[in-house]
Amino acid sequence: MTTAPRPAAELSADEARRIALRAQGFLGTPDRRAGVRGVLRALGQVQLDTISVLARSHELIPYARLGAVGRTPVEEAYWSGTHAFEYWSHAACVLPVEEWPHFAFRRRAYRARPQWHHELAPGTYAKVIDQLRDEGPRTATELGGAKNKGEWWDWSDAKIAVERALMYGEVVVVERRGWKRVYDLAERAIPQALLHDDLDDAECVRRLVRQAGEALGVGTRADIADYHRLRGEQFDAVVEAAGLVPVTVAGWAKPAWADPAALASEPRGRHRTTLLSPFDSLIWERARTERIFGFTHRLEAYVPKQKRVHGYFAMPVLAGGRLVGRVDPAREGRTLVARQVTLDGPKAVPAVARALREAADWVGCDAVSVVPERVNHPRLVPELVGALG
């Protein structure tokens, strides 16, 4: 149990919401010169996921903040040069390369757990490392095959070895090719000045708690610890040294901490209107989303179809700093189809239409359609269709 801190400030629920929006890049003018890499540095990580509807989640996250940034530049921002690396943070994530030293604590922990339910034939690990050294970047298939003939988790020895090397930090992912990981030796892909595990566990965790606090703006112990999948006791041990300040937020039942810089000025500026990936760090934690926005959202891609409420990949719609509805999109040729639309009410119609039109332009669609019988307010269908037209 964490001890309740002495609050340095008292925030209204609205102030906390605006601080969170600004910290996540949705309130104020975006730094377009910094581009996608600027978004990555500000967030500290961008989560990866295999699902692709409009686009994959790592593309949707900078799009949501910057608007219709080119999809090729998004990929180049992550994978060209030595600007980023892929590792286990909140989940599988792209992280700024500057954070490499701060994940030494996790690499050490993985080295202390050598099996992960996968046995490895003697000599296989060294063989994969030697092959990468001699042949350069390779996919698991090119290293000897990614799978055996069983289910999807039935990895080959080469795949087990290279994934283990990734966890240890001896190997990194240098690009995604057709969504396959391309591996190379860390000694070639990470700048030499950063290629070390010199920081002790406490310093690594302190940095990640500070970074998470800055990226969230304000959050509870669970919010901040979960950002990089830290344990609550790890947060407790470093939060004071991390420089976050205790605050109280009206309506929040638990203690909170804030980035002191976020408290120094009032969050102002233009609000983004956009569709959000369910894996976006603004909303990825369900309890936090309910607390800040009064909005309950669940990814239903893994829910049986007959039990889905809002659709396979329902994307919340952000407008005016509020979550005003959700859309389950699909692409049919050059038409973006809203297979299901949930509107909070009439005021949500212009925002949902705007978000859909912008998303359609971004992915190269020249039309948007809705399925009338799948709009939760049938009387608003004509207005929505008219706004889309």
TORKOL-4160 file (C-alpha; in steps of 0.2 Angstrom, whole numbers, padded with zeros to 4 digits, m for minus):
389
<pt num="1" X="0000" Y="0000" Z="0000"/>
<pt num="2" X="0006" Y="0017" Z="m0004"/>
<pt num="3" X="0005" Y="0031" Z="0008"/>
<pt num="4" X="m0006" Y="0046" Z="0003"/>
<pt num="5" X="0005" Y="0060" Z="m0002"/>
<pt num="6" X="0003" Y="0078" Z="0004"/>
<pt num="7" X="m0004" Y="0087" Z="m0011"/>
<pt num="8" X="0005" Y="0101" Z="m0018"/>
<pt num="9" X="m0010" Y="0107" Z="m0028"/>
<pt num="10" X="m0028" Y="0104" Z="m0030"/>
<pt num="11" X="m0035" Y="0101" Z="m0047"/>
<pt num="12" X="m0053" Y="0101" Z="m0053"/>
<pt num="13" X="m0058" Y="0086" Z="m0064"/>
<pt num="14" X="m0058" Y="0098" Z="m0079"/>
<pt num="15" X="m0040" Y="0104" Z="m0076"/>
<pt num="16" X="m0034" Y="0086" Z="m0074"/>
<pt num="17" X="m0042" Y="0082" Z="m0091"/>
<pt num="18" X="m0034" Y="0097" Z="m0100"/>
<pt num="19" X="m0017" Y="0093" Z="m0092"/>
<pt num="20" X="m0018" Y="0075" Z="m0098"/>
<pt num="21" X="m0024" Y="0081" Z="m0116"/>
<pt num="22" X="m0009" Y="0093" Z="m0117"/>
<pt num="23" X="0003" Y="0081" Z="m0111"/>
<pt num="24" X="m0003" Y="0068" Z="m0124"/>
<pt num="25" X="m0002" Y="0080" Z="m0138"/>
<pt num="26" X="m0020" Y="0084" Z="m0141"/>
<pt num="27" X="m0022" Y="0101" Z="m0134"/>
<pt num="28" X="m0012" Y="0116" Z="m0142"/>
<pt num="29" X="m0002" Y="0117" Z="m0158"/>
<pt num="30" X="0008" Y="0102" Z="m0162"/>
<pt num="31" X="0026" Y="0103" Z="m0166"/>
<pt num="32" X="0026" Y="0099" Z="m0184"/>
<pt num="33" X="0044" Y="0102" Z="m0187"/>
<pt num="34" X="0048" Y="0088" Z="m0174"/>
<pt num="35" X="0036" Y="0077" Z="m0183"/>
<pt num="36" X="0033" Y="0059" Z="m0179"/>
<pt num="37" X="0049" Y="0057" Z="m0170"/>
<pt num="38" X="0044" Y="0072" Z="m0159"/>
<pt num="39" X="0028" Y="0063" Z="m0155"/>
<pt num="40" X="0038" Y="0047" Z="m0151"/>
<pt num="41" X="0050" Y="0057" Z="m0139"/>
<pt num="42" X="0035" Y="0066" Z="m0131"/>
<pt num="43" X="0025" Y="0050" Z="m0128"/>
<pt num="44" X="0041" Y="0040" Z="m0123"/>
<pt num="45" X="0034" Y="0025" Z="m0133"/>
<pt num="46" X="0021" Y="0020" Z="m0146"/>
<pt num="47" X="0012" Y="0003" Z="m0144"/>
<pt num="48" X="0013" Y="m0009" Z="m0159"/>
<pt num="49" X="m0001" Y="m0021" Z="m0163"/>
<pt num="50" X="m0005" Y="m0033" Z="m0178"/>
<pt num="51" X="m0023" Y="m0027" Z="m0181"/>
<pt num="52" X="m0024" Y="m0016" Z="m0197"/>
<pt num="53" X="m0041" Y="m0008" Z="m0201"/>
<pt num="54" X="m0038" Y="0010" Z="m0207"/>
<pt num="55" X="m0019" Y="0007" Z="m0203"/>
<pt num="56" X="m0009" Y="m0001" Z="m0189"/>
<pt num="57" X="m0009" Y="0007" Z="m0172"/>
<pt num="58" X="0008" Y="0014" Z="m0173"/>
<pt num="59" X="0003" Y="0024" Z="m0188"/>
<pt num="60" X="m0013" Y="0030" Z="m0180"/>
<pt num="61" X="m0005" Y="0037" Z="m0165"/>
<pt num="62" X="0005" Y="0051" Z="m0174"/>
<pt num="63" X="m0009" Y="0053" Z="m0186"/>
<pt num="64" X="m0021" Y="0057" Z="m0172"/>
<pt num="65" X="m0009" Y="0071" Z="m0166"/>
<pt num="66" X="m0002" Y="0078" Z="m0182"/>
<pt num="67" X="m0016" Y="0075" Z="m0194"/>
<pt num="68" X="m0013" Y="0068" Z="m0211"/>
<pt num="69" X="0006" Y="0065" Z="m0210"/>
<pt num="70" X="0011" Y="0053" Z="m0224"/>
<pt num="71" X="0011" Y="0035" Z="m0220"/>
<pt num="72" X="0029" Y="0032" Z="m0227"/>
<pt num="73" X="0036" Y="0046" Z="m0217"/>
<pt num="74" X="0029" Y="0037" Z="m0202"/>
<pt num="75" X="0038" Y="0021" Z="m0205"/>
<pt num="76" X="0054" Y="0030" Z="m0209"/>
<pt num="77" X="0053" Y="0040" Z="m0193"/>
<pt num="78" X="0053" Y="0024" Z="m0183"/>
<pt num="79" X="0064" Y="0013" Z="m0193"/>
<pt num="80" X="0077" Y="0023" Z="m0203"/>
<pt num="81" X="0093" Y="0028" Z="m0195"/>
<pt num="82" X="0096" Y="0025" Z="m0176"/>
<pt num="83" X="0082" Y="0035" Z="m0169"/>
<pt num="84" X="0071" Y="0021" Z="m0161"/>
<pt num="85" X="0071" Y="0003" Z="m0155"/>
<pt num="86" X="0058" Y="m0010" Z="m0152"/>
<pt num="87" X="0056" Y="m0017" Z="m0135"/>
<pt num="88" X="0044" Y="m0023" Z="m0121"/>
<pt num="89" X="0037" Y="m0008" Z="m0112"/>
<pt num="90" X="0018" Y="m0005" Z="m0109"/>
<pt num="91" X="0018" Y="m0020" Z="m0122"/>
<pt num="92" X="0028" Y="m0022" Z="m0138"/>
<pt num="93" X="0032" Y="m0004" Z="m0142"/>
<pt num="94" X="0043" Y="0008" Z="m0152"/>
<pt num="95" X="0054" Y="0018" Z="m0140"/>
<pt num="96" X="0066" Y="0033" Z="m0143"/>
<pt num="97" X="0084" Y="0026" Z="m0144"/>
<pt num="98" X="0089" Y="0038" Z="m0130"/>
<pt num="99" X="0079" Y="0027" Z="m0118"/>
<pt num="100" X="0089" Y="0011" Z="m0122"/>
<pt num="101" X="0100" Y="0013" Z="m0106"/>
<pt num="102" X="0084" Y="0015" Z="m0095"/>
<pt num="103" X="0078" Y="m0003" Z="m0100"/>
<pt num="104" X="0094" Y="m0011" Z="m0093"/>
<pt num="105" X="0084" Y="m0016" Z="m0078"/>
<pt num="106" X="0072" Y="m0026" Z="m0089"/>
<pt num="107" X="0086" Y="m0034" Z="m0099"/>
<pt num="108" X="0094" Y="m0040" Z="m0083"/>
<pt num="109" X="0078" Y="m0047" Z="m0077"/>
<pt num="110" X="0075" Y="m0056" Z="m0093"/>
<pt num="111" X="0093" Y="m0063" Z="m0092"/>
<pt num="112" X="0088" Y="m0070" Z="m0075"/>
<pt num="113" X="0074" Y="m0080" Z="m0083"/>
<pt num="114" X="0082" Y="m0090" Z="m0097"/>
<pt num="115" X="0068" Y="m0101" Z="m0103"/>
<pt num="116" X="0051" Y="m0093" Z="m0104"/>
<pt num="117" X="0043" Y="m0110" Z="m0107"/>
<pt num="118" X="0053" Y="m0113" Z="m0122"/>
<pt num="119" X="0068" Y="m0125" Z="m0122"/>
<pt num="120" X="0082" Y="m0121" Z="m0134"/>
<pt num="121" X="0094" Y="m0134" Z="m0141"/>
<pt num="122" X="0112" Y="m0131" Z="m0136"/>
<pt num="123" X="0122" Y="m0120" Z="m0148"/>
<pt num="124" X="0106" Y="m0113" Z="m0157"/>
<pt num="125" X="0108" Y="m0096" Z="m0148"/>
<pt num="126" X="0126" Y="m0094" Z="m0153"/>
<pt num="127" X="0122" Y="m0099" Z="m0171"/>
<pt num="128" X="0109" Y="m0086" Z="m0173"/>
<pt num="129" X="0121" Y="m0072" Z="m0166"/>
<pt num="130" X="0135" Y="m0078" Z="m0178"/>
<pt num="131" X="0123" Y="m0078" Z="m0193"/>
<pt num="132" X="0117" Y="m0060" Z="m0189"/>
<pt num="133" X="0135" Y="m0055" Z="m0187"/>
<pt num="134" X="0140" Y="m0063" Z="m0204"/>
<pt num="135" X="0125" Y="m0060" Z="m0214"/>
<pt num="136" X="0118" Y="m0044" Z="m0208"/>
<pt num="137" X="0099" Y="m0040" Z="m0203"/>
<pt num="138" X="0088" Y="m0055" Z="m0205"/>
<pt num="139" X="0070" Y="m0060" Z="m0202"/>
<pt num="140" X="0067" Y="m0076" Z="m0191"/>
<pt num="141" X="0062" Y="m0085" Z="m0207"/>
<pt num="142" X="0079" Y="m0080" Z="m0215"/>
<pt num="143" X="0087" Y="m0086" Z="m0199"/>
<pt num="144" X="0080" Y="m0103" Z="m0201"/>
<pt num="145" X="0061" Y="m0102" Z="m0200"/>
<pt num="146" X="0050" Y="m0093" Z="m0188"/>
<pt num="147" X="0038" Y="m0108" Z="m0184"/>
<pt num="148" X="0037" Y="m0127" Z="m0183"/>
<pt num="149" X="0021" Y="m0135" Z="m0190"/>
<pt num="150" X="0011" Y="m0133" Z="m0175"/>
<pt num="151" X="0000" Y="m0118" Z="m0169"/>
<pt num="152" X="0006" Y="m0100" Z="m0170"/>
<pt num="153" X="0016" Y="m0101" Z="m0154"/>
<pt num="154" X="0025" Y="m0116" Z="m0159"/>
<pt num="155" X="0041" Y="m0107" Z="m0163"/>
<pt num="156" X="0056" Y="m0114" Z="m0172"/>
<pt num="157" X="0073" Y="m0114" Z="m0162"/>
<pt num="158" X="0079" Y="m0100" Z="m0173"/>
<pt num="159" X="0064" Y="m0089" Z="m0168"/>
<pt num="160" X="0066" Y="m0094" Z="m0149"/>
<pt num="161" X="0084" Y="m0089" Z="m0150"/>
<pt num="162" X="0082" Y="m0073" Z="m0158"/>
<pt num="163" X="0068" Y="m0067" Z="m0147"/>
<pt num="164" X="0078" Y="m0072" Z="m0132"/>
<pt num="165" X="0092" Y="m0062" Z="m0139"/>
<pt num="166" X="0080" Y="m0047" Z="m0141"/>
<pt num="167" X="0075" Y="m0048" Z="m0123"/>
<pt num="168" X="0093" Y="m0049" Z="m0117"/>
<pt num="169" X="0097" Y="m0034" Z="m0128"/>
<pt num="170" X="0110" Y="m0042" Z="m0139"/>
<pt num="171" X="0099" Y="m0040" Z="m0154"/>
<pt num="172" X="0087" Y="m0026" Z="m0159"/>
<pt num="173" X="0073" Y="m0025" Z="m0172"/>
<pt num="174" X="0079" Y="m0013" Z="m0185"/>
<pt num="175" X="0063" Y="m0013" Z="m0196"/>
<pt num="176" X="0046" Y="m0021" Z="m0199"/>
<pt num="177" X="0045" Y="m0029" Z="m0216"/>
<pt num="178" X="0028" Y="m0035" Z="m0221"/>
<pt num="179" X="0025" Y="m0034" Z="m0202"/>
<pt num="180" X="0039" Y="m0047" Z="m0199"/>
<pt num="181" X="0053" Y="m0041" Z="m0187"/>
<pt num="182" X="0070" Y="m0039" Z="m0195"/>
<pt num="183" X="0084" Y="m0042" Z="m0182"/>
<pt num="184" X="0101" Y="m0035" Z="m0181"/>
<pt num="185" X="0115" Y="m0035" Z="m0168"/>
<pt num="186" X="0113" Y="m0021" Z="m0155"/>
<pt num="187" X="0131" Y="m0017" Z="m0157"/>
<pt num="188" X="0128" Y="m0011" Z="m0175"/>
<pt num="189" X="0110" Y="m0003" Z="m0172"/>
<pt num="190" X="0112" Y="0006" Z="m0156"/>
<pt num="191" X="0124" Y="0021" Z="m0155"/>
<pt num="192" X="0139" Y="0017" Z="m0145"/>
<pt num="193" X="0137" Y="0031" Z="m0132"/>
<pt num="194" X="0120" Y="0023" Z="m0127"/>
<pt num="195" X="0125" Y="0004" Z="m0129"/>
<pt num="196" X="0127" Y="0000" Z="m0111"/>
<pt num="197" X="0119" Y="m0007" Z="m0095"/>
<pt num="198" X="0128" Y="0004" Z="m0083"/>
<pt num="199" X="0113" Y="0011" Z="m0074"/>
<pt num="200" X="0106" Y="0002" Z="m0059"/>
<pt num="201" X="0088" Y="m0003" Z="m0057"/>
<pt num="202" X="0083" Y="0011" Z="m0046"/>
<pt num="203" X="0090" Y="0024" Z="m0059"/>
<pt num="204" X="0081" Y="0015" Z="m0073"/>
<pt num="205" X="0065" Y="0015" Z="m0064"/>
<pt num="206" X="0066" Y="0033" Z="m0058"/>
<pt num="207" X="0069" Y="0039" Z="m0076"/>
<pt num="208" X="0054" Y="0029" Z="m0083"/>
<pt num="209" X="0042" Y="0035" Z="m0069"/>
<pt num="210" X="0047" Y="0053" Z="m0073"/>
<pt num="211" X="0045" Y="0050" Z="m0091"/>
<pt num="212" X="0028" Y="0042" Z="m0088"/>
<pt num="213" X="0022" Y="0056" Z="m0077"/>
<pt num="214" X="0028" Y="0069" Z="m0090"/>
<pt num="215" X="0019" Y="0059" Z="m0104"/>
<pt num="216" X="0003" Y="0058" Z="m0094"/>
<pt num="217" X="0003" Y="0075" Z="m0086"/>
<pt num="218" X="m0006" Y="0069" Z="m0071"/>
<pt num="219" X="m0010" Y="0051" Z="m0065"/>
<pt num="220" X="m0013" Y="0039" Z="m0050"/>
<pt num="221" X="0000" Y="0027" Z="m0045"/>
<pt num="222" X="m0007" Y="0014" Z="m0056"/>
<pt num="223" X="m0008" Y="0025" Z="m0071"/>
<pt num="224" X="0010" Y="0030" Z="m0070"/>
<pt num="225" X="0017" Y="0013" Z="m0065"/>
<pt num="226" X="0007" Y="0005" Z="m0079"/>
<pt num="227" X="0014" Y="0016" Z="m0093"/>
<pt num="228" X="0030" Y="0005" Z="m0094"/>
<pt num="229" X="0022" Y="m0010" Z="m0084"/>
<pt num="230" X="0031" Y="m0006" Z="m0068"/>
<pt num="231" X="0026" Y="m0013" Z="m0051"/>
<pt num="232" X="0017" Y="m0002" Z="m0039"/>
<pt num="233" X="0032" Y="m0005" Z="m0026"/>
<pt num="234" X="0044" Y="0001" Z="m0039"/>
<pt num="235" X="0034" Y="0017" Z="m0042"/>
<pt num="236" X="0034" Y="0019" Z="m0023"/>
<pt num="237" X="0053" Y="0018" Z="m0021"/>
<pt num="238" X="0057" Y="0031" Z="m0034"/>
<pt num="239" X="0042" Y="0043" Z="m0035"/>
<pt num="240" X="0050" Y="0056" Z="m0024"/>
<pt num="241" X="0067" Y="0056" Z="m0033"/>
<pt num="242" X="0058" Y="0056" Z="m0050"/>
<pt num="243" X="0052" Y="0074" Z="m0046"/>
<pt num="244" X="0033" Y="0071" Z="m0048"/>
<pt num="245" X="0023" Y="0081" Z="m0036"/>
<pt num="246" X="0008" Y="0075" Z="m0026"/>
<pt num="247" X="m0009" Y="0082" Z="m0031"/>
<pt num="248" X="m0027" Y="0080" Z="m0027"/>
<pt num="249" X="m0040" Y="0079" Z="m0041"/>
<pt num="250" X="m0058" Y="0082" Z="m0038"/>
<pt num="251" X="m0068" Y="0066" Z="m0040"/>
<pt num="252" X="m0053" Y="0054" Z="m0040"/>
<pt num="253" X="m0053" Y="0042" Z="m0026"/>
<pt num="254" X="m0035" Y="0039" Z="m0026"/>
<pt num="255" X="m0019" Y="0050" Z="m0023"/>
<pt num="256" X="m0012" Y="0057" Z="m0039"/>
<pt num="257" X="0005" Y="0064" Z="m0045"/>
<pt num="258" X="0009" Y="0077" Z="m0058"/>
<pt num="259" X="0023" Y="0083" Z="m0069"/>
<pt num="260" X="0028" Y="0100" Z="m0061"/>
<pt num="261" X="0030" Y="0108" Z="m0078"/>
<pt num="262" X="0012" Y="0103" Z="m0082"/>
<pt num="263" X="0006" Y="0113" Z="m0067"/>
<pt num="264" X="0016" Y="0129" Z="m0071"/>
<pt num="265" X="0004" Y="0135" Z="m0085"/>
<pt num="266" X="m0014" Y="0133" Z="m0089"/>
<pt num="267" X="m0017" Y="0121" Z="m0104"/>
<pt num="268" X="m0024" Y="0131" Z="m0118"/>
<pt num="269" X="m0025" Y="0130" Z="m0137"/>
<pt num="270" X="m0033" Y="0121" Z="m0151"/>
<pt num="271" X="m0041" Y="0104" Z="m0148"/>
<pt num="272" X="m0039" Y="0090" Z="m0160"/>
<pt num="273" X="m0054" Y="0081" Z="m0168"/>
<pt num="274" X="m0049" Y="0064" Z="m0173"/>
<pt num="275" X="m0052" Y="0045" Z="m0172"/>
<pt num="276" X="m0041" Y="0036" Z="m0158"/>
<pt num="277" X="m0033" Y="0019" Z="m0159"/>
<pt num="278" X="m0039" Y="0009" Z="m0144"/>
<pt num="279" X="m0020" Y="0006" Z="m0141"/>
<pt num="280" X="m0017" Y="0025" Z="m0140"/>
<pt num="281" X="m0009" Y="0030" Z="m0123"/>
<pt num="282" X="m0022" Y="0043" Z="m0120"/>
<pt num="283" X="m0035" Y="0029" Z="m0118"/>
<pt num="284" X="m0027" Y="0012" Z="m0117"/>
<pt num="285" X="m0030" Y="0011" Z="m0098"/>
<pt num="286" X="m0049" Y="0008" Z="m0096"/>
<pt num="287" X="m0050" Y="0014" Z="m0078"/>
<pt num="288" X="m0041" Y="0030" Z="m0082"/>
<pt num="289" X="m0051" Y="0033" Z="m0097"/>
<pt num="290" X="m0067" Y="0031" Z="m0087"/>
<pt num="291" X="m0060" Y="0043" Z="m0073"/>
<pt num="292" X="m0055" Y="0057" Z="m0085"/>
<pt num="293" X="m0068" Y="0056" Z="m0098"/>
<pt num="294" X="m0082" Y="0047" Z="m0090"/>
<pt num="295" X="m0081" Y="0036" Z="m0105"/>
<pt num="296" X="m0081" Y="0017" Z="m0105"/>
<pt num="297" X="m0072" Y="0008" Z="m0119"/>
<pt num="298" X="m0066" Y="m0009" Z="m0122"/>
<pt num="299" X="m0057" Y="m0016" Z="m0137"/>
<pt num="300" X="m0069" Y="m0030" Z="m0144"/>
<pt num="301" X="m0058" Y="m0037" Z="m0158"/>
<pt num="302" X="m0055" Y="m0053" Z="m0147"/>
<pt num="303" X="m0073" Y="m0053" Z="m0141"/>
<pt num="304" X="m0085" Y="m0066" Z="m0150"/>
<pt num="305" X="m0094" Y="m0057" Z="m0164"/>
<pt num="306" X="m0111" Y="m0060" Z="m0157"/>
<pt num="307" X="m0106" Y="m0052" Z="m0140"/>
<pt num="308" X="m0098" Y="m0036" Z="m0147"/>
<pt num="309" X="m0107" Y="m0020" Z="m0142"/>
<pt num="310" X="m0098" Y="m0007" Z="m0153"/>
<pt num="311" X="m0089" Y="m0017" Z="m0166"/>
<pt num="312" X="m0072" Y="m0026" Z="m0170"/>
<pt num="313" X="m0061" Y="m0011" Z="m0169"/>
<pt num="314" X="m0072" Y="0003" Z="m0162"/>
<pt num="315" X="m0062" Y="0019" Z="m0162"/>
<pt num="316" X="m0067" Y="0033" Z="m0149"/>
<pt num="317" X="m0069" Y="0050" Z="m0157"/>
<pt num="318" X="m0060" Y="0064" Z="m0148"/>
<pt num="319" X="m0067" Y="0082" Z="m0151"/>
<pt num="320" X="m0066" Y="0097" Z="m0140"/>
<pt num="321" X="m0057" Y="0088" Z="m0127"/>
<pt num="322" X="m0071" Y="0075" Z="m0124"/>
<pt num="323" X="m0074" Y="0058" Z="m0131"/>
<pt num="324" X="m0091" Y="0060" Z="m0140"/>
<pt num="325" X="m0094" Y="0044" Z="m0148"/>
<pt num="326" X="m0086" Y="0029" Z="m0157"/>
<pt num="327" X="m0084" Y="0022" Z="m0175"/>
<pt num="328" X="m0080" Y="0004" Z="m0181"/>
<pt num="329" X="m0072" Y="0008" Z="m0198"/>
<pt num="330" X="m0068" Y="m0003" Z="m0212"/>
<pt num="331" X="m0061" Y="0000" Z="m0230"/>
<pt num="332" X="m0071" Y="m0006" Z="m0245"/>
<pt num="333" X="m0061" Y="m0001" Z="m0261"/>
<pt num="334" X="m0060" Y="0018" Z="m0260"/>
<pt num="335" X="m0074" Y="0019" Z="m0248"/>
<pt num="336" X="m0072" Y="0021" Z="m0229"/>
<pt num="337" X="m0087" Y="0012" Z="m0221"/>
<pt num="338" X="m0092" Y="0016" Z="m0204"/>
<pt num="339" X="m0099" Y="m0001" Z="m0200"/>
<pt num="340" X="m0106" Y="0005" Z="m0183"/>
<pt num="341" X="m0108" Y="0022" Z="m0176"/>
<pt num="342" X="m0111" Y="0027" Z="m0158"/>
<pt num="343" X="m0116" Y="0045" Z="m0155"/>
<pt num="344" X="m0117" Y="0053" Z="m0138"/>
<pt num="345" X="m0130" Y="0064" Z="m0145"/>
<pt num="346" X="m0134" Y="0077" Z="m0159"/>
<pt num="347" X="m0119" Y="0088" Z="m0154"/>
<pt num="348" X="m0108" Y="0073" Z="m0159"/>
<pt num="349" X="m0113" Y="0073" Z="m0177"/>
<pt num="350" X="m0102" Y="0086" Z="m0184"/>
<pt num="351" X="m0086" Y="0080" Z="m0175"/>
<pt num="352" X="m0089" Y="0062" Z="m0180"/>
<pt num="353" X="m0092" Y="0067" Z="m0198"/>
<pt num="354" X="m0076" Y="0078" Z="m0198"/>
<pt num="355" X="m0066" Y="0064" Z="m0190"/>
<pt num="356" X="m0072" Y="0051" Z="m0203"/>
<pt num="357" X="m0069" Y="0063" Z="m0218"/>
<pt num="358" X="m0051" Y="0067" Z="m0212"/>
<pt num="359" X="m0047" Y="0048" Z="m0209"/>
<pt num="360" X="m0054" Y="0044" Z="m0226"/>
<pt num="361" X="m0043" Y="0057" Z="m0235"/>
<pt num="362" X="m0028" Y="0050" Z="m0225"/>
<pt num="363" X="m0030" Y="0032" Z="m0231"/>
<pt num="364" X="m0034" Y="0037" Z="m0249"/>
<pt num="365" X="m0053" Y="0034" Z="m0248"/>
<pt num="366" X="m0063" Y="0047" Z="m0258"/>
<pt num="367" X="m0080" Y="0042" Z="m0250"/>
<pt num="368" X="m0087" Y="0038" Z="m0233"/>
<pt num="369" X="m0103" Y="0028" Z="m0230"/>
<pt num="370" X="m0112" Y="0023" Z="m0214"/>
<pt num="371" X="m0123" Y="0008" Z="m0211"/>
<pt num="372" X="m0140" Y="0017" Z="m0206"/>
<pt num="373" X="m0146" Y="0002" Z="m0195"/>
<pt num="374" X="m0130" Y="0002" Z="m0186"/>
<pt num="375" X="m0131" Y="0020" Z="m0180"/>
<pt num="376" X="m0137" Y="0020" Z="m0161"/>
<pt num="377" X="m0148" Y="0036" Z="m0164"/>
<pt num="378" X="m0158" Y="0032" Z="m0180"/>
<pt num="379" X="m0166" Y="0050" Z="m0180"/>
<pt num="380" X="m0148" Y="0057" Z="m0182"/>
<pt num="381" X="m0144" Y="0046" Z="m0198"/>
<pt num="382" X="m0150" Y="0059" Z="m0211"/>
<pt num="383" X="m0140" Y="0073" Z="m0202"/>
<pt num="384" X="m0124" Y="0062" Z="m0201"/>
<pt num="385" X="m0125" Y="0057" Z="m0219"/>
<pt num="386" X="m0128" Y="0075" Z="m0224"/>
<pt num="387" X="m0113" Y="0081" Z="m0214"/>
<pt num="388" X="m0102" Y="0067" Z="m0222"/>
<pt num="389" X="m0108" Y="0073" Z="m0239"/>
